[in-house]
């Protein structure tokens, strides 16, 4: 009888440990490959450069939005960018003065940078 009870206790311990391991894996946040990201110049007039330092090669989708959430410009969907510094240029000649958002996305993370257009 003691042998049977010991087997049940061992099974319960294993089930608990597996559950804890699965929970900890689900709670881990994805690590962003972005080391740094800036918009320059800020404030801008006719164009901006998004300067991204990447820890590893990754695919990014980059969009420019107004403060109402309307998409105004975007790069090719999930374009691949290399390790190190990447510069992406956006033409703002048709933009009015105001505050805008540059959003950087991939399947695991999202980062947003606010910038100003001053005409």
Secondary structure as GFF3:
##gff-version 3
##sequence-region A 1 119
A	DSSP	alpha_helix	2	27	.	.	.	ID=ss1
A	DSSP	beta_strand	34	40	.	.	.	ID=ss2
A	DSSP	beta_strand	47	54	.	.	.	ID=ss3
A	DSSP	beta_strand	58	66	.	.	.	ID=ss4
A	DSSP	beta_strand	71	74	.	.	.	ID=ss5
A	DSSP	beta_strand	79	81	.	.	.	ID=ss6
A	DSSP	beta_strand	84	91	.	.	.	ID=ss7
A	DSSP	beta_strand	98	105	.	.	.	ID=ss8
A	DSSP	beta_strand	110	117	.	.	.	ID=ss9
###
